[in-house]
Amino acid sequence: MAEEIRRAEEPEEIFLLDSLIVKAHPDSAGARGSTASAEALGRSRGGRTTKVHAVVPTRGRWVGFDLTPGQGADISQAVPLLSRMPVPKARVADRAYDSDRFLAWLSKHDIEGVIPARRGRPIPRPHNRARYGLRNVIERFFWRLQRFRRIGCRTDKTGLSFGAFVGLSALTVERTAWP
């Protein structure tokens, strides 16, 4: 598989990776002629949900996102999402992304993975705590994104229309939240 990897414009740029679970309104189910997984709707303990996986640089400007059914693991979309992005100096993510395979992918592309070790790991890996503290940028991004009612409670039937509103809302958040 040929991957096009390019360096970010600013070599000190750090990308933050995380996901947000959005509870779907009961009216969002049942798009005609499609399946729930095609519309990024999944079943979990909380009911029907959609997961928004996002990449945000430290400046807080949105770079990209993917939608998946809510019951899926965060790590499942990490490599497909990140392989479409410019390659920064480091990637910061939470414990859900602690995987030997993902860390090997990061080191193959000469990227520092700032990911704390899972609690069950036999030998914990050290991580840069100062850089990990930057994770609040993506958390604040998701908080501002959820302030849009249409995003906070998914009412769209199709994944395409919900994704379009996530993108539009992310651009609005980007313009109003950071200088």
SEVEXKOL-245983 format. One record per residue (C-alpha): x, z, y; residue number from 1; residue in three letters. Coordinates in Angstrom, 3 decimals. Example, Ala and Ser with C-alpha at 12.3 -4.5 7.8 and 13.67 -1.06 7.14 Angstrom:
<rs>
((12.300 7.800 -4.500) 1 "ALA")
((13.670 7.140 -1.060) 2 "SER")
</rs>
This chain:
<rs>
((0.000 0.000 0.000) 1 "MET")
((1.565 -1.121 3.250) 2 "ALA")
((1.039 1.430 5.984) 3 "GLU")
((1.692 0.648 9.601) 4 "GLU")
((3.217 3.732 11.145) 5 "ILE")
((4.293 3.890 14.761) 6 "ARG")
((5.621 6.752 16.853) 7 "ARG")
((3.492 8.283 19.574) 8 "ALA")
((4.429 7.385 23.144) 9 "GLU")
((5.515 10.949 23.848) 10 "GLU")
((7.913 12.213 21.167) 11 "PRO")
((6.917 15.840 21.792) 12 "GLU")
((3.240 15.101 21.120) 13 "GLU")
((1.594 17.348 18.560) 14 "ILE")
((-1.658 16.291 16.852) 15 "PHE")
((-4.231 18.843 15.730) 16 "LEU")
((-6.396 18.188 12.679) 17 "LEU")
((-9.569 20.033 11.716) 18 "ASP")
((-13.167 19.505 10.678) 19 "SER")
((-16.566 20.668 11.861) 20 "LEU")
((-19.652 21.126 9.712) 21 "ILE")
((-22.868 20.021 11.395) 22 "VAL")
((-26.195 21.099 9.943) 23 "LYS")
((-28.594 18.189 9.645) 24 "ALA")
((-32.194 18.377 10.801) 25 "HIS")
((-34.729 17.827 7.986) 26 "PRO")
((-35.868 14.592 9.650) 27 "ASP")
((-32.381 13.083 9.349) 28 "SER")
((-32.718 12.528 5.592) 29 "ALA")
((-34.233 9.467 4.022) 30 "GLY")
((-32.820 6.436 5.789) 31 "ALA")
((-34.450 3.427 4.184) 32 "ARG")
((-32.282 1.488 1.762) 33 "GLY")
((-29.244 3.779 1.719) 34 "SER")
((-27.856 6.765 -0.134) 35 "THR")
((-27.117 10.212 1.252) 36 "ALA")
((-23.368 9.800 0.778) 37 "SER")
((-23.423 6.458 2.622) 38 "ALA")
((-25.079 8.218 5.559) 39 "GLU")
((-22.557 11.117 5.439) 40 "ALA")
((-25.200 13.628 4.374) 41 "LEU")
((-24.356 16.173 1.746) 42 "GLY")
((-25.832 19.243 0.150) 43 "ARG")
((-24.125 22.583 0.514) 44 "SER")
((-25.222 26.221 0.548) 45 "ARG")
((-26.563 25.890 4.076) 46 "GLY")
((-28.674 22.807 3.305) 47 "GLY")
((-27.938 19.219 4.312) 48 "ARG")
((-24.738 18.925 6.305) 49 "THR")
((-22.278 16.415 7.695) 50 "THR")
((-18.581 17.054 8.227) 51 "LYS")
((-16.811 15.636 11.284) 52 "VAL")
((-13.032 15.339 10.724) 53 "HIS")
((-11.179 14.937 14.039) 54 "ALA")
((-7.672 14.470 15.382) 55 "VAL")
((-6.961 15.801 18.869) 56 "VAL")
((-3.583 15.854 20.671) 57 "PRO")
((-2.438 18.985 22.496) 58 "THR")
((-3.652 17.516 25.772) 59 "ARG")
((-7.171 17.763 24.340) 60 "GLY")
((-7.999 14.080 24.419) 61 "ARG")
((-9.809 12.766 21.377) 62 "TRP")
((-7.859 10.326 19.167) 63 "VAL")
((-10.167 9.660 16.216) 64 "GLY")
((-12.681 11.010 13.733) 65 "PHE")
((-14.334 10.367 10.367) 66 "ASP")
((-17.695 11.457 8.966) 67 "LEU")
((-18.182 12.669 5.398) 68 "THR")
((-20.858 14.574 3.491) 69 "PRO")
((-20.655 18.294 4.243) 70 "GLY")
((-19.706 19.504 0.777) 71 "GLN")
((-16.453 17.500 0.689) 72 "GLY")
((-13.055 19.125 1.064) 73 "ALA")
((-11.223 18.901 4.378) 74 "ASP")
((-8.047 17.620 2.737) 75 "ILE")
((-9.843 14.577 1.277) 76 "SER")
((-9.866 12.791 4.647) 77 "GLN")
((-6.496 13.954 5.973) 78 "ALA")
((-4.297 11.037 4.852) 79 "VAL")
((-6.871 8.245 5.446) 80 "PRO")
((-7.569 9.554 8.956) 81 "LEU")
((-3.967 10.255 9.904) 82 "LEU")
((-2.604 6.960 8.576) 83 "SER")
((-4.582 5.150 11.296) 84 "ARG")
((-3.060 7.280 14.090) 85 "MET")
((0.269 7.043 15.890) 86 "PRO")
((2.835 9.333 14.280) 87 "VAL")
((3.642 12.428 16.361) 88 "PRO")
((6.408 14.975 16.019) 89 "LYS")
((4.152 17.531 14.294) 90 "ALA")
((0.656 17.980 12.861) 91 "ARG")
((-1.091 21.323 13.112) 92 "VAL")
((-3.884 22.185 10.693) 93 "ALA")
((-5.429 25.243 9.089) 94 "ASP")
((-5.082 26.534 5.527) 95 "ARG")
((-7.600 24.021 4.166) 96 "ALA")
((-4.910 21.340 4.509) 97 "TYR")
((-2.234 23.238 2.555) 98 "ASP")
((-1.532 20.820 -0.276) 99 "SER")
((1.787 19.808 -1.818) 100 "ASP")
((0.710 16.163 -1.840) 101 "ARG")
((-0.269 16.206 1.854) 102 "PHE")
((2.916 18.049 2.853) 103 "LEU")
((4.956 15.474 0.925) 104 "ALA")
((3.156 12.674 2.804) 105 "TRP")
((3.984 14.362 6.114) 106 "LEU")
((7.650 14.824 5.225) 107 "SER")
((7.862 11.207 4.006) 108 "LYS")
((6.885 10.097 7.521) 109 "HIS")
((9.247 12.629 9.142) 110 "ASP")
((6.432 14.794 10.547) 111 "ILE")
((6.578 18.557 10.738) 112 "GLU")
((3.516 20.075 9.061) 113 "GLY")
((2.509 23.268 10.847) 114 "VAL")
((0.135 24.560 8.182) 115 "ILE")
((0.035 28.182 7.003) 116 "PRO")
((0.211 28.718 3.260) 117 "ALA")
((-2.954 29.482 1.325) 118 "ARG")
((-3.303 33.054 0.189) 119 "ARG")
((-2.986 32.137 -3.502) 120 "GLY")
((0.333 30.301 -3.152) 121 "ARG")
((3.044 31.938 -5.302) 122 "PRO")
((5.787 31.275 -2.735) 123 "ILE")
((4.448 31.234 0.850) 124 "PRO")
((5.956 28.604 3.130) 125 "ARG")
((7.043 29.559 6.643) 126 "PRO")
((5.373 27.830 9.587) 127 "HIS")
((5.935 27.710 13.331) 128 "ASN")
((3.564 30.386 14.693) 129 "ARG")
((3.946 29.262 18.303) 130 "ALA")
((2.849 25.717 17.438) 131 "ARG")
((0.071 27.016 15.196) 132 "TYR")
((-1.298 28.855 18.235) 133 "GLY")
((-2.113 25.445 19.726) 134 "LEU")
((-4.992 25.129 17.240) 135 "ARG")
((-7.287 26.637 19.854) 136 "ASN")
((-7.304 23.223 21.582) 137 "VAL")
((-9.198 21.564 18.712) 138 "ILE")
((-11.457 24.592 18.309) 139 "GLU")
((-12.401 24.370 21.993) 140 "ARG")
((-12.915 20.614 21.565) 141 "PHE")
((-15.400 21.221 18.728) 142 "PHE")
((-17.119 23.950 20.724) 143 "TRP")
((-17.652 21.558 23.641) 144 "ARG")
((-18.752 18.808 21.262) 145 "LEU")
((-21.402 21.039 19.697) 146 "GLN")
((-22.861 21.788 23.110) 147 "ARG")
((-24.503 18.359 22.874) 148 "PHE")
((-27.767 19.051 21.120) 149 "ARG")
((-27.713 15.772 19.250) 150 "ARG")
((-24.343 16.689 17.724) 151 "ILE")
((-25.006 20.412 17.176) 152 "GLY")
((-28.073 19.618 15.052) 153 "CYS")
((-27.830 16.160 13.523) 154 "ARG")
((-31.143 14.384 13.985) 155 "THR")
((-29.972 10.796 13.415) 156 "ASP")
((-30.979 9.177 10.138) 157 "LYS")
((-28.002 6.873 9.794) 158 "THR")
((-24.344 7.790 9.752) 159 "GLY")
((-23.609 4.857 12.054) 160 "LEU")
((-25.841 6.123 14.865) 161 "SER")
((-24.637 9.719 14.436) 162 "PHE")
((-21.017 8.524 14.522) 163 "GLY")
((-21.715 6.541 17.686) 164 "ALA")
((-23.078 9.644 19.401) 165 "PHE")
((-20.136 11.729 18.186) 166 "VAL")
((-17.781 9.176 19.749) 167 "GLY")
((-19.766 9.013 22.985) 168 "LEU")
((-19.929 12.805 23.201) 169 "SER")
((-16.196 13.097 22.461) 170 "ALA")
((-15.429 10.730 25.331) 171 "LEU")
((-17.664 12.767 27.627) 172 "THR")
((-16.000 16.006 26.534) 173 "VAL")
((-12.616 14.398 27.125) 174 "GLU")
((-13.476 13.408 30.690) 175 "ARG")
((-14.988 16.739 31.726) 176 "THR")
((-12.904 19.307 29.871) 177 "ALA")
((-9.293 18.498 30.681) 178 "TRP")
((-7.484 17.192 33.750) 179 "PRO")
</rs>
